Amino acid sequence: MARSQLWMILLFLSCIERAYSRCPPITDLPPNAEGILYEPPDRFDPLYIPTRQQLRQGFEEGFFATIVCQENYEVIPAHPRKCLGDAWSNIITLVCPQRGRGECNLQTIDPICQPLRCYHPAPCDYGTITPSQQAYDAGDIITYDCERGLSAFPSNERSCLSSGEWSGPDPKCVTPDEFIRLSNKQCPILEAPLFGFIVGPEGLQGIDDVTEFECFPTLTLLGSHRRKCLNDTLEWSGEQPTCVAGLEIDIPIGENLTDYERLIPDTKNCRYFYHYSLEGDLFHKICPSNLFFHPIIKWCDYQEASGCIQEAPAP
């Protein structure tokens, strides 16, 4: 038999062996594991269900296998294994000695299911978190320490739950008066704008209380003419109004105004524009960064494209 013919036969047998090679189903699961998630090579089908033949004879090359842990557990490391033909790939990670002594080495590790951990929450303004570390185990307690004269509301302690979440809402550091107000579930007391007044009773703070504002004659109210005390934030809806004089703009008229029609250029400063809301409020807005308001297209653009020649002083 010629050498070329032998080579062709060996190549043919290799192709056959490769076509029928399979990665066996994974049966050796770590403690607290619920099962294995098998995914096709493209991994675009989250609802893929293996066939009975695959569960008996194995999976084709390119398939992925990921350990699924029980509730309140997570797989570490969270990397899938890939079928390489007749065996699943190993998970290799870089392991370094503690305290930075010695060299780091690549090691093959087996994934495990460990209880969910809580990760370091964002600190509140004017405060720090103790102890400060990257992750916490279930049952760990952290303390929020505020600057002198401030207290954490609603609590200065939070515990890591078995679900991997922190107990309670994010605290914030507040003054003693603010602490009392929040404890009583009240919004801050609103004041009337300069050259304006509050319609109806003043000093309202209760949840769902509504405060309305008006300006003296010949003045225009910018901001929210009606604000409501919100239960979820204990803050007032909208924006605190101001009363301005000499405002010469054409307020759009109509019941079915489009968003485009509700935008009005500021003729005195082309970095600014006005927004007429669905509630009938007029707001003075500024374009982000160094952009300018285009009076025709009605969006913020670069100065050259907007047609603005010179930026006027801020009003």
N, C-alpha and C positions, 0 to 999 in steps of 0.2 A: 504494500500500500504506500502510495506516495505521501511525502511529508505534508504536502498541501491538503490532501484529502483527510489525513489524520487531524490536522488543525481545524478543518471545517467540521469534522465530527465532534471534536471536543468543544468547539464553540457552540454547536447546536445543542449538545447535552447541557452546557452551562446555561444557555438561554432557557431550556426546559426546566432545569433546576431552579433558576431564578423565578420563572413564571409561577412555579408551584410552591415556592418558599413562602412561609408565613411566620409571623410573630405570634407566639402562643398567647392566649388570654391571660391576663395578670390575675393571679389568685392569691398571692402573698400580700395581704393588705396590712398596713400598720394599725395599731389600736385606735379606736374611735373613728375609723374610716367607714364610710357608708357604701362605697362602691367605686367603679371606674367609669370615667367619661371617655368614650371613644369618639374620635372625630376623623372625618375623611381628610385627605391631603389638602384640599382647598380651605377647610375649616370655615366654610361659609354657611353651613347648615347647623344651627344650634339645636335643632330638633332631631338630629340624626339618631337612628336606633339601629344598633348592629343586628345583622341577620343571625339566624340560628346556626347557619354554616360557619360564619365568622366566630361565633362563640364556641363552636366545637373544634374547628380546624385552624383558626387563627386569622390574623389580619394581614392585608397586603402591605407592601412597602409604601411608606409615605404616610401611613395612618398615625394619629397621635393618641396618646393615652394620658389622662390626668386623674389623679386621685381626688375623689370627692369626700369631704369630711362630714361628720355629723353636725347637727345644729350647734352653734356656739363654739365650733372648732374651725381652724384654718390650716391648710396644707403649707408646710414649710420644707424646702423652698417651693414656691408656686410656679414650677416649670414643668411643662408636659414632656413626656418621653416619646421619641419618634421611632417608628418601625424601620429598621435598616435592612430588611429583607428576611432574616430569620431570627433576629433578636432586637429587643428594645434598646434604645440608646441609654447610656448612663447619664446621670445628672452630676456634673462636675462644678465645683465651686472653689473659690479662693479662700483658704483658711489661714488666718494669721494668728500668731501667739498672742496671749493676753499681755497688756501693758506695752505692746510694741517691741518686745524683745525677741530676736530671732527673725528668720526669714518666713515669708508667706509661701504656702505650697498649694498646688491644685490637688483636690481630693475628690474621690467619688463618694457621694453620700446618698442615703436612702431617704426619701421624703417621709415626713411624719405629720400627724394631725395633733396640733397643740391648741390649747384653749385660746380663744380670741383675745387679743390684747388691745388696750386703748393706747392711742398715740398722743403725743404732746399737743394739748390744745393751744389755741392762740391766746396769748396773755391779754388781759384787759388793760386799757389805757391807765397809766399812773399806778401800775401794780406789777408784781412778779409772782411766779408760781414755784412752790416748794413741795417736794423735791423736783428738780428740773432734769428730765431724762427723756430719751427718745421714745420709749415704750413703757407701758405699765401693765402688770398682771391684774386679773379680776380681783377685786377686794382692796386694791391699793387706793390710798386717799391722798389727794393733793390739796394744798392750802394756797389761797390767794392772799398775798400780802400787799395792801395798798399803802400809798405814801401817807405821811403824817397828816392827820386831820381828815382822812377819807376812810370809808368803810366799804367792804364788798357787799353788793346786793345782788340776788336775795340771800346768798350764803357765801361764806369764805371757804367752804369745803365742798369737794366733789369726789365721788368714788367711782372707780372703774367697774362697770357692770360686766356680767358674763357674756353679754351680746357684743362686747367690744365698743360700747358707747359710754359716755360720761353721764352720770346722774345729774338731773337738774339743768336749767338754762345756763348760758354763759354769764358769769357775774360781771359787774362793772363797778368801778370805784366811784363813790358818790359822797357828797357832803352830808352832814347830819340832817339838815333840812330836807335834802333830796331823798335820803333814806326814809324819813318819816312819810314823805309824800308818796313814794313808791309803795311803802308798806300799806298805806291807806288806799291804794289803787286810785290815785288821782293824777290828773294831768297838771302841768304848770299853769299858774294863773297868767292869762293873757292881758296885755295892755293895749290900749287904743293907740293907733298910729298918730304921729305928729300931724296936726291939722285935720284930725279925724276923730271918730267916736265909735263906741260900741253900742249897737242897737239892742235894747233889752237889758236884762240884769247883767251885772259885772261880777267877776270873781268866780265864775263857774269852773269846776274841776272834775266833776263826776263823769264816769264812763258814759258815753253817748250824749253828753251835753253838747250843745251847739252854740257857738258864738258868732255873731254877724257884725260886720264893720261897714261904715260909710265915711265918706270924706265931706268936708265943708263945701259949700257951693263953689263952682268954677274949678274945683280940683278933681283930678282923675285918680281912681284907686288902682294901684298896681299890686297884684298878688291875689290871695284868696279872700273873697268877700264873706265867705262862710267856712268855718272850720269846726271839725268834730273831734271830740276826745275819743281816741281809739283804745279798745280794750287790750289788744295784743301788745301794743308798744307803750301805752300810757303817755302818748304824745299826741299833739294835735295834727289833724290832716292838713294838707296843703302848705302854703307859705304865708308867713306873716306879711300883711299888706303895708304899703306906704302910700302917702298922698302926695302927688306931684302936680305942679302948675305948668301951664304953657305946653301941654302935650298936644301936638298937632299931627294926628294920624287918623286915617279913615278906618273906623271899625267895620269889619264885614257884617253884612246884614243877610239874614236868611236862616231857615231852619235846618237845611241839609247841606251845610257847608262842608267842603272837602278839607282834608289836612292841608293841602296846598293853599287853599283860600284862607286858612286860619293863621298863616304866617305873614307878618307885615314887616317890611324893612324899616330900620331906624335911619332916618335921613340925616341925623346929626353925627352918628358914629357907625360906620359900616362894619364894625366888629360885632355889633349888637343887632338884635331883631326882637320883634314882639310876637307872642303866641296867644291867640284868642281861643280859650278852652271851650269845651262843650258845655261847661257850667256857666259860661258867660264871664269868666275871669280873664284879665289881661295880665300876662307875665312878660317881664323884660329879661331876655336871655342873651348870653354871650356865646360866640362860636368857640369851640375847643382849640387849645394850642394857639397857634398864630394864624388861624384861618379867618376869613372874612365872609360876610353874608352876601350872596349874589341876589340882587333884587328881582331878577327875571326868573331864573331857575329856582330860586328860593331854597338854597342849601348853602352850607359853609364850604368855601373853596379857597384856593390860594389867592393872594392879593391881586396878582396880575389877571387871573381868570375871572375874579369877581367884579372887576371894573372899579374897585375902590382906589382912588388916587392918593388920598392922604388920610391917615387915621386921626380922627378927632379925639380930644381928651375924653376920658371916661366920664359919663354923666354921674 
